[in-house]
Amino acid sequence: MNPYERWDDWEWEKAVQELGRGRNARPPARAKTARGRRGWQGAFDHWTGGQKKTLLAALFFLTVFFGSGGRDPLSVGVAGAYRAAMAGGNYFFSLNGMAKEVMGLGGITNPALPVDASMEGRFYPPVSGKVVAGFGQRDSSGAVLEGIDVASSLGTPVVSPYDGVVSAVTMDPRLGKVVKLDLGNGWSTVLGNLGDVAVTRGERVKQGQTVGTVGLSAPLKEPWLHFELRKDNRPLNPLPYLIPPPGKP
């Protein structure tokens, strides 16, 4: 096998220059390579994926920062794209924490009462599922969540967290069909995005009794349950107050 067949263009050029140097010849001007023609396009060839992500996140934050307060078409477009990323679950962009703060969309803790130790672990979870939006976060419309949103499936029974009385059955523009329960001693709950409703105003309910089903009545049109827990009408993070699953303290 001819060993020179394995030389690349750069090695051939170097060999020619060495021969030319011995004869006092100037090496020929090097032709533009593909890298030279690409210019800045090749500047990031050796960057790792993490470095590229960091740069993109920084550029995205600056774009959101300078466009957040504007009313020109570009700024409005940037704001709309970011809100759409939040609503659509595009976490690479939407979870850029600094950009969320600039847009006023996330990470803001809603003031609430300290946890009442005497009531910890006393309430039934109205449904089982993954929490997809936490207490105190902002939704895509900019509103602060005064409860949690729990992923579920259409038609899943929703139960009363505690003994109480139905104080309202109503429609809410953000939460769809809502059932509100007075649980006594200043405690109350709000259950939203219901489908069927199995109770009426003034009806007494028992802990664990079905009050409705998970529906699609909220504008988002996805099967999830909005769950609020309140003390003296002030919102609380409901998670510390729920009966823990078996095997957990």
N, C-alpha and C positions, 0 to 999 in steps of 0.2 A: 504493500500500500504506500502511495506517495504521501509522506508526512505533511507536505505543503498544502495538501487539499484541505487540511483542518485549520489553516490560518484564516483569520477573518480579515476584513478590509483594513482594520487599524494595524494589524501586524504586517501586512504587505506594505502599507504606506511607511511604516517605521523602517522596514528593511531597505526600501528604496531611498529613504532619506540618509541612512547610514552609508550606502554606496555613493550617493551624490556628495556627501561631506568629504569623502576621500578624494574626490575630483574637483573640489572647490566649486561645486555646483549648488545653486540655491534650490532648496526644495520647492516643488510646485505649490502654489497656493491651494490650501485645502478647500475642497468644495463644501458648500453648506450641507450639513447632514440633516436628516429628518428631524433630529432634536433641535437643531438650530432654526429650522423653518417653523417648528412648533412654538418657539419662544416660550412664553409663560405656561403654555399648556403642559410642558414637560417638567415644570419646576417642582411638581408634587409627586413625581413618579416614585420616589423613595420614601414618601411619608407613610406611616402606618395608618390603619383604619381609624384608630383612636384619635390620632393627630388631626386627620381630616374632619372627623366628627366635631372635635373641639373648635376648629376654625369655622366650620359651618354654623355651629351653635352661636359662636360669638358674632358672626356676620348677621345671623338671623335676629339676635337680640338687638343689635344696632339698628337694623331695619325697622323692627317693631318700635324701638325707643323713639326714633326720629319721626315715625309715622303715626304714633299713637294719638297725638292730639290734633292732627291736621284734618282739614275738611276737603282737601283737594282729592281728585279721583284716585291718585296713587296711594295716599294715606288711607283713604276709606277702603281701598282694595286690600291693602296690607292687613288692616284690622279685620276685615271680613274673612280673609284667608286664614288668619290665626284663630278666629272664633270657630271657623269650620273645622280646623284641625283639632281643636278641643272637642267639638261635638262628635267628630268622626273617629276619635281614638287614635289620631296620628301622634303617638307619644314622643317620637324623636323630636318633633318641633314643639308640640304643645306642652311638654313637661319641662321645657326650659324655664326654670323657676323665676329667673330675673325678668324674662319677658312676660310671664304671667302676672308678676307684680306691676309691671309698667301698664299692662292692659287692664289691671284691676280684676283679674279672673281667678286668682287662686291663692291658696295657702293662708287665708286670713281666718284666724280663730274667732268664732262667734262667742262673745262674752256669755257666760252661764254660771249658774250656782255651783259651788263645790260639790263633789260627789257626796251624797247622803249615804253613809256607811250602813245605816239601819235598813236601807231599801236595796242594797246591792244584791243581785242575783234573785230578785223576787218576781220579775216579770217574764212571761212567756215570749219568746221570739214570735212575732205574728206569722212569719214564713221562715223557712230555712233557705239559705243561699249566700252567695258572695256579695259583700258590700262593694258596690261599684262607684259610689260617691259618698265621701265621708262627711261627718258633721263639721260645719263651719266652712266648707269649701264653697267656691262660687261655681254656678253652672254656666252653660254657654250663653245665657242671657245676662249674666252678671249678677244674678240674685244669690244671696248667701243661703246655703242650705241650713235649715234649722232642724234637720233630722238626718237620716241616712237613706240612701237608695239601695235596695237589695235586688239583685238579679233573680229572676224566677221564670216560670213558664205559664203560658196562658191557661187560666182556669184553676190554678193552684189555690186551695182554700186558704183564707186569711183568718187568723183567730185573734180573739181579744187577749191582750197581754195580761189583763187583770180583771177582777170583778168590777163592774161599773154600770153606768147608764149611758145610753146613746143620747148625746147632746145635739147632734146635727147630722143630717145626711144631705149633702149638697154637691154642686159642681164648682170646681175651681179652675180658672183659666190656665194655670200652670200644672196642676196636679190631677185634673180630670175629676172623676167621681171620688168623693171623700166621705169617710165616716169619722166623726169625732166622738170620743168617749170620755165621760167624766168618771175617773177612777177613784174619787174620794180623797179627802185630806189635801186638796190642792193639786192632786196629780191628774193629768189628762193625756190623751194621745190622739194623734192624727194619722189616719191610714189613707193613702192616696193612690191614684191610678188603678182604681178598682174596676172590675167588670160587673158581675152580678153583685147586688147588695141584698143581704139576707136579714137585715134588721130595719127597724123604723125608729124615728125619734121618740124618746121617752121609754124605750124598751130596756129592761134590765138584762144584762149579759153576765155570764160566768167566765172566769178565766179559762181559756182554751176553747171557748165556744166560737164556731164559725160565724163571722160577720159579713163575709163576702168572698169574692175570688179575685185573683190577679187579672187585670184587664189591659186594655189598650186605650183607655179614655183620656190619657194625657196627650199633649201635642206630639211628644216624641214617638208615639205609636210603637212602643216596645214593651214586652212583658216584664215589668219590674214593680216593686212595691216601695212607695215612699212612706217612711215610718218616723214619726216625731213623738218624743216623750217630753212632757212639760211639768214643771212644778210652779204653782202660782203664776201660770201662763208664761213662764220664762223657759226657753228651750234648753234641754239638756242633751248631752251625748248619751244616747240610749244604751250603748254597748256595756258599760259597767253594771247596768241594772238588770241585764238579761240573765235568765237561768243558764249557767254554762252547760255545754254539751257533756254527755257522760264521759268520764275519764279525765275531765279538766277540772282544776280547782275552782 
